[in-house]
Amino acid sequence: MILEKSHPLATCPHGFRISAYLQELMVYLYSDHVFEQASETLEKLLGIKVSAKQIERVSERIGQIMEDEQVLRSSKAEVKPYTDTISTHYHYIEMNGSMILTREEKWKEVKLGRVFKVPIKEDLEASQIDIGKSEYVAHLGSSEEFLPRLQAIILKVQHPIFIADGAPWIWKWVTEKYPNAVQILDYFHAMEYAHDFAKVAFKEKVDYDNWIGGVENYLLTDRVEALTHHMDWLAERIIPESLPMLKRLKEYYLKNLQRMYYGTLRKNGVFIGSGAIESAHRNVIQKRVKLSGQRWSKKGAQAMLQLRVTKKSANWNKIINIIRTGKAAA
């Protein structure tokens, strides 16, 4: 591909003797494929031979510029003013972690946040929901570094809805920064705790199934406190080996009691599970960063994470702007 010197895409930014247009193609392919495959694709489709290493260098450079800008932006992040008083949408914020293999520290957690909204409709089944556009943020590191990044993309509405597991750092931050938010303990995490206990306490499948069915009924009818009273009764009738797990289950439910009004939430068309963030981990993170045999430097992983969340947030124009000007689009 040959461009006239006057063409805006014929410039060679960032010290690479590569046009801005070709840099964009390199980064785009690298964000979805390992660099060897990206190199092969460029040569196959355009007849341009670019080494895998060069693609890696260019892509990590652009990802690092985005990372530097996000660090600066998140250092100034504040809770935003209210955007509306009467909303036609529920505004959700979900966050979770998954592990990737690094060279420096072996397995390390990537924290991912997803912000999206859906129309308010009562009794709406999750299968009928099309979430549409989401905003993502990802960080390979501590919650103290991750949370300001997440805060930077959250619109402040009257009652944002946070769905997460029982991690104390999440709920401490939500309560402090968003005191009017709706807090929901992910229903499937709540049930997972119950299943873990039941596997130890009930040896017969019929007993296991009956008890789990009862737990589901309690949770989906806003009777969590009554369920904890049932656990007191159950403690005198189960094998001693399962008592520590029953105690752990009861404490977990009591700690999250105000986040478990699943029946009321469902009646109002509110999600009670964190399926959106679970699928995001697969689609945004794992499809590229956890390919077979991959082991990342922490710096390289974070650069890639920036490319992935930008692409999946439908903000590719930011990458184009960085390639052309060195700065992300506003």
C-alpha positions in Angstrom: 0.0 0.0 0.0 1.5 3.4 -1.1 0.1 6.7 0.2 0.9 10.1 -1.2 3.0 12.1 1.2 0.3 14.7 1.6 -2.2 12.0 2.8 -2.9 12.4 6.6 -2.4 8.6 7.1 1.0 8.7 5.5 2.7 10.2 8.5 4.8 7.9 10.7 4.0 8.7 14.4 5.6 7.4 17.6 9.1 7.0 16.1 8.1 4.0 13.9 8.7 4.2 10.2 5.2 3.0 9.7 2.2 5.0 8.5 -0.6 5.8 10.9 -3.0 3.7 8.9 -0.8 0.6 9.0 -0.2 1.1 12.7 -3.9 1.1 13.2 -4.3 -2.2 11.3 -1.4 -3.7 13.3 -3.0 -2.7 16.6 -6.5 -3.8 15.5 -5.3 -7.3 14.5 -3.0 -7.7 17.6 -5.9 -6.9 19.9 -7.7 -10.0 18.7 -4.9 -12.4 17.6 -1.4 -13.4 18.7 1.2 -11.3 16.9 2.4 -14.1 14.6 -1.1 -14.5 13.3 -1.5 -10.8 13.0 1.6 -10.7 10.9 0.4 -13.5 8.6 -3.0 -11.8 8.2 -1.5 -8.5 7.1 0.7 -10.3 4.5 -2.1 -12.4 3.3 -4.7 -9.6 2.9 -2.6 -6.6 2.0 0.7 -8.1 0.8 2.5 -6.2 3.5 5.2 -8.0 5.4 5.6 -6.8 9.0 7.4 -8.8 11.6 5.5 -10.2 14.6 7.9 -8.4 16.9 7.2 -5.0 15.2 3.5 -5.5 15.6 4.0 -6.3 19.3 6.2 -3.2 19.8 3.7 -0.8 18.1 0.7 -2.3 19.8 2.3 -2.2 23.3 3.4 1.4 22.7 -0.2 2.5 21.9 -1.6 0.4 24.8 1.0 2.0 27.2 0.0 5.5 26.1 -3.6 4.6 26.9 -2.6 3.2 30.2 -0.7 6.4 31.1 -3.7 8.5 30.2 -6.0 6.4 32.3 -3.7 6.6 35.3 -3.9 10.4 35.0 -7.6 10.4 34.5 -8.4 8.1 37.4 -6.2 10.1 39.7 -8.7 13.0 39.2 -11.8 10.8 39.3 -14.7 12.1 41.4 -18.2 10.9 41.9 -20.1 12.7 39.2 -23.1 14.9 39.7 -26.6 13.4 39.1 -27.5 13.1 35.4 -31.2 12.9 35.9 -34.0 12.8 38.4 -36.5 10.5 36.7 -34.7 7.7 34.9 -36.1 5.5 32.2 -33.2 3.0 32.7 -31.6 0.9 35.3 -27.9 1.7 35.5 -25.8 -1.3 36.5 -22.2 -1.6 37.6 -20.6 -5.0 37.9 -17.1 -6.1 38.8 -15.2 -9.3 39.2 -11.7 -10.9 38.8 -10.1 -13.7 36.9 -6.5 -15.0 36.8 -3.9 -14.6 34.0 -0.4 -16.0 33.9 2.4 -13.5 34.2 6.2 -13.8 34.0 6.9 -11.9 37.2 4.3 -13.3 39.6 2.8 -16.3 37.9 -1.0 -16.2 38.3 -2.3 -12.7 39.0 -5.8 -11.4 39.1 -7.2 -9.1 36.4 -10.1 -7.0 37.8 -12.8 -6.1 35.3 -15.6 -3.6 35.6 -18.6 -3.3 33.3 -21.0 -0.4 33.3 -24.3 -0.6 31.3 -27.9 0.4 31.4 -31.2 -1.3 30.4 -34.7 0.1 30.0 -36.9 -0.2 33.1 -39.6 -2.8 32.5 -41.3 -4.8 35.3 -41.2 -8.6 35.2 -38.7 -8.6 32.4 -36.9 -11.9 31.9 -33.1 -11.8 31.6 -33.4 -13.7 28.3 -35.4 -10.8 26.9 -32.7 -8.2 27.7 -30.3 -6.8 25.1 -27.7 -5.0 27.1 -26.2 -3.3 24.1 -23.3 -0.9 24.6 -21.2 -1.4 27.7 -18.2 0.5 29.1 -15.4 -1.6 30.4 -12.3 -1.0 32.5 -9.6 -3.6 33.4 -6.6 -3.6 35.7 -3.9 -6.1 36.6 -3.3 -5.1 40.2 -4.8 -4.0 43.5 -8.4 -2.9 44.2 -7.0 0.5 45.3 -5.7 1.0 41.8 -8.7 -0.5 40.1 -11.6 1.3 41.8 -10.7 4.9 40.8 -10.5 3.6 37.2 -14.0 2.2 37.5 -15.3 5.3 39.2 -14.1 7.4 36.2 -16.6 5.7 33.9 -19.7 5.6 36.3 -22.4 8.1 35.7 -24.0 9.2 38.9 -27.7 8.6 38.9 -30.1 8.5 41.8 -29.8 4.8 42.5 -27.1 3.0 40.5 -27.3 -0.8 40.9 -24.1 -2.6 42.0 -24.1 -6.4 41.6 -21.1 -8.3 43.0 -20.0 -11.2 45.1 -19.3 -10.9 48.9 -15.8 -9.3 48.7 -15.7 -6.8 51.6 -13.5 -4.3 49.6 -16.3 -3.9 47.0 -19.1 -3.2 49.4 -17.0 -0.9 51.6 -16.2 1.2 48.5 -19.7 1.2 47.2 -21.2 2.3 50.6 -18.6 5.1 50.9 -18.8 6.5 47.4 -22.4 5.6 46.4 -24.5 5.6 49.6 -27.8 5.7 47.6 -26.9 2.8 45.4 -28.8 -0.5 45.3 -26.5 -3.2 46.4 -27.1 -6.8 45.2 -25.2 -9.9 46.3 -24.9 -12.0 43.1 -27.6 -14.7 43.5 -25.5 -17.4 42.0 -22.7 -16.8 44.5 -25.3 -17.0 47.2 -26.5 -20.4 45.9 -22.9 -21.6 45.3 -22.3 -21.2 49.1 -25.4 -23.3 49.7 -24.3 -26.0 47.3 -20.9 -26.2 48.9 -22.5 -26.9 52.3 -25.1 -29.3 50.9 -22.4 -31.5 49.2 -20.9 -32.2 52.7 -24.1 -32.3 54.8 -26.4 -34.5 52.6 -25.2 -37.8 51.3 -28.5 -38.8 49.6 -29.3 -37.0 46.4 -33.0 -36.6 47.3 -32.0 -34.9 50.6 -29.6 -32.7 48.7 -32.1 -31.7 46.1 -34.9 -31.1 48.6 -32.7 -28.8 50.7 -31.3 -26.8 47.8 -34.8 -26.4 46.5 -35.9 -25.0 49.8 -33.0 -22.6 49.9 -34.0 -21.3 46.5 -37.5 -20.8 47.7 -36.4 -18.8 50.8 -34.0 -16.6 48.7 -36.5 -15.8 45.9 -39.2 -14.9 48.4 -37.2 -12.4 50.5 -37.0 -14.7 53.5 -33.2 -14.9 54.1 -33.5 -14.2 57.8 -36.0 -17.0 58.1 -33.6 -19.3 56.3 -30.9 -18.5 58.9 -33.3 -19.5 61.6 -33.8 -22.8 59.8 -30.1 -23.3 59.8 -30.1 -23.1 63.7 -32.7 -25.9 63.6 -30.6 -27.9 61.0 -27.4 -27.6 63.1 -28.8 -30.2 65.6 -29.7 -32.7 62.9 -26.6 -32.9 60.6 -23.3 -34.6 60.8 -20.7 -32.8 62.9 -18.3 -32.5 60.0 -20.6 -30.1 58.2 -21.2 -27.7 61.1 -18.3 -25.4 60.3 -19.6 -25.0 56.7 -23.1 -24.3 58.0 -21.8 -21.6 60.3 -19.9 -20.1 57.4 -23.0 -20.1 55.2 -25.1 -18.5 57.9 -22.6 -15.8 58.6 -22.3 -15.1 54.9 -26.0 -14.7 54.5 -26.4 -12.5 57.6 -23.6 -10.2 56.5 -25.3 -9.7 53.1 -28.9 -9.7 54.3 -29.7 -6.3 53.0 -28.3 -7.2 49.5 -30.5 -10.3 49.1 -34.1 -9.1 48.4 -34.2 -11.2 45.3 -38.0 -11.6 45.1 -38.7 -7.8 45.2 -35.8 -7.1 42.8 -37.1 -9.7 40.2 -40.6 -8.3 40.5 -39.2 -4.9 39.5 -37.3 -6.3 36.5 -33.9 -5.9 38.2 -31.1 -8.4 37.5 -30.1 -10.4 40.5 -27.1 -12.2 39.0 -23.7 -11.2 37.7 -23.9 -13.0 34.4 -23.0 -9.8 32.5 -19.6 -9.5 34.1 -19.0 -13.3 33.9 -19.6 -13.2 30.1 -17.5 -10.1 29.9 -14.5 -11.9 31.4 -14.8 -14.5 28.7 -15.4 -12.1 25.8 -13.1 -9.2 26.8 -10.3 -10.8 28.7 -10.0 -14.6 28.2 -10.5 -14.6 24.4 -7.2 -12.8 23.9 -5.2 -12.7 27.2 -5.7 -16.4 28.1 -4.9 -18.1 24.9 -3.1 -21.4 25.1 0.6 -21.1 26.2 0.5 -17.3 26.8 2.5 -15.8 29.6 2.6 -12.0 29.9 4.8 -9.4 31.3 2.7 -7.3 33.6 3.4 -4.2 31.5 2.5 -6.0 28.3 -0.7 -7.5 29.8 -1.9 -4.1 31.0 -1.2 -2.6 27.6 -3.3 -5.4 26.0 -6.1 -5.0 28.5 -6.3 -1.3 27.5 -6.7 -2.3 23.8 -9.3 -4.9 24.6 -11.5 -2.8 26.9 -11.3 0.1 24.4 -12.3 -2.0 21.5 -15.1 -3.8 23.4 -16.4 -0.5 24.7 -16.8 0.7 21.0 -14.2 3.4 21.6 -11.8 2.5 18.9 -11.7 6.2 17.8 -9.5 6.8 20.9 -6.9 4.4 19.6 -7.0 6.1 16.1 -6.6 9.5 17.8 -3.6 8.3 19.8 -1.9 6.9 16.8 -2.4 10.1 14.9 -1.9 12.7 17.6 -0.4 10.9 20.6 -3.5 11.7 22.7 -6.8 10.0 23.3 -9.9 11.6 21.9 -11.9 13.5 24.5 
